Amino acid sequence: MYMQKLMDAVIGVIDAGEIPYIQGPDGDGKSSFVLDFIKQRGWGGWILNGSNMDPTDLGGAISVDADGNVSRVPVHRCIREAVEYAEAKKHYVIFIDELTSAPKAVRATMLTLASESIAGDVQLDREFVHIIMAGNPPSIAVNGTQLAPPVCTRMVHFDWKLDFDFWAEKMVAGEFAPIDASSLVVAYLKDCGEYGGEGTDGLASPAGVWRVPPTKDYAGSPRPTPRTWTRAAKLVDAFGLEDLACLGLALRGTLGQGAGTEFVGFLRLRDEIGNPAEILAAPDTWDIPARGDLAYMFYSALAIYTRGKPTEKNWRACWRLIERAEERGHKDKAVVASSALFSLLKTKEGLHLRKTLVGPKKITGMLTFAEMFTDLKQLKSTISE
């Protein structure tokens, strides 16, 4: 997958001792990626936001000692921490974000730090102190400024644009937001159709539901981006679905009026599909919804219910209903729910369900699903173990 290759390439540049410059739209996970990388490595780190810094933060404030010697001492704490980490032979990341929005004087100190590893009169250890830079394209950055050609050759450039499939996979796996709420968000977006591109006319285009370009029409207003959809999933998890009027206010304040209202409308479909307990009690005979949006909600609701009550009976019934998705031509509608259901096997509560993957009681629905969706390699691998 392209996004994984892109992240591996950025990490490779860091390990090579070079400076990656990640440029992409707002809300596409650039900062989250860097923070996750720092956490996984167990390194220290600090985020510097170029748009709200002072030149003395990195360039240093003038200091005169008792003997009259003049020096420039960096004001920002990250420089002191970087020195302390390096002296202890530990790695430290200085992440410079919003580079293209930084005032000219601030950007000069940032570029000096990046190219020379110098802040004020402090020389940083290149072996242990790593610089990562990021920014939005000047066309959408706040007071954006293009980098000069000589500056561009000092770093390795990466065009960063999160793709939907990668984001959706991580969402349903629970890596970005709680699984149950994430499955509802992803199911809704898949139901919207052509999620991969950008709609030129915003929400009027199905392609613009996941990521809407930051045009002047959205100045001072929320809009759909990968970041705000991730936040929407967290809000659904926190609020629950009991009071959709209240949740709707929060969702519209996150996604904007159009997208927030449409998503709440999708959540209301939960009342039209029946009681999950009753559905799972009749997996061979329950009438699967014909409408695509209802089918998405149908399978998502069943997966959420089964994850909440992971009995073997519910587990088997849910997979049987997934197997029957082909009856209505809804194989694609079952993908998100199946991925969320499969995640149960990774939890303490779902460990007992692993026995259903082998032996005479093997679930045919899971095998059928694996054959129908050959791209879900993780599921096929687990079944074969």
Summary of the structure (lengths in Angstrom):
residues: 385
radius of gyration: 25.0
end to end distance: 24.0
largest distance: 90.1
contacts: 1236
relative contact order: 0.09
helix: 56%
strand: 10%
